[in-house]
Amino acid sequence: MNVDRTKFIVFLLIIAVSGAIATSAAAQSPRLTSGEPDLQGVWDFRTMTPLQRPSEFADRATLTAEEAAAYETRTNSDRDTYDVNRNPSVHAKFWLDNGRSLQPDLRTSLIIEPTNGRIPALTTSGQQRAEARAALRRISPRSHLDRSITERCMVGFNAGPPMNPGAYNNNVLILQVPGYVILHNEMVHEVRVVPMDGRQHVPNTIRQIRGDSRGHWDSDTLVIETTNFRADTSFAGSGEHMRLTERFSRTSEHQLLYEYTITDPDSFVQPWTVAVEMQKTDQPMFEFACHEGNYGLENILNNARAADETQH
């Protein structure tokens, strides 16, 4: 057998083995009867990994196993500290549910792009909007419109879009029905019904609090593009022109990789991307009531009116 023929046979064997491995992996991935990847179920996205890289880790993208263990122990100890006498010097964090461990790959931030693990700087217009929001919070509110839509329970701070791990209620139920994907967040019971039939986004004149979402499949990855946000919808400084791209990839029976990219040239000097490993859970979704029994906004407005009367 000559050398060229031997190389050709080896090449065919490599192709055959690679195809067998790919076919085996695809077969092991849960799928619907339609053939699409099965992303359904309740997924838990709480994590101890912060959105932005803490300054103590500087240019460190990941930690060693020993460093991660020490960080988790220190952080959990701080959160578990609870002073029964409500000592104001102690921050009671026992009721939070941020997650007890870092991401599996021991990253120092959820942000993977840019590589410094930080939210990019705001543009000039982004800074102006941020300053305007800050100024509004320093004055007595004239009406409920002077408070943020999060404070008014119109959106949940981790329900998104995008879905970013928060202090509690870090669960999302994903359902797939013919022509649609449904995302039901535990936080504030947000529900997004995402068309998968290739329809266009609504006209630019229609702006919505959670934007307008459209989905499609990129191989085995669910991609959701969301545009048409309202001006008062802001995520980490974003504006109404934000374009959000979310990607859902099932990496194993119990894991779902969730990635999102924010592109908003009017607000940030560059796009930025976040990656979160979600864990499948058999726990039920719980009721979340933001308005019921919440007198925060009513008291804020009542106190503002009382302050106005005192000043006059």
Secondary structure, DSSP 4 states (H G I P E B T S, - for coil): --HHHHHHHHHHHHHHHHHHHHHHHHHHS-B-TTSSB---EEEE---SS-SS--GGGTT-SB--HHHHHHHHHHHHHHHH---TT--TTS---TT--S-SS--TT-BS-SEEESTT-SPPPB-HHHHHHHHHHHHHHTS--SSGGGS-TTTTTSS-TTTSSS----SS--EEEEEEETTEEEEEESGGG-EEEEE-S-PPPPPTT--BTT-EEEEEEETTEEEEEEE-B-TT--STT--TT-EEEEEEEEEETTEEEEEEEEE-TTTBSS-EEEEEEEEEE-SPP----SSTT--HHHHHHHHHHHHHHHH-
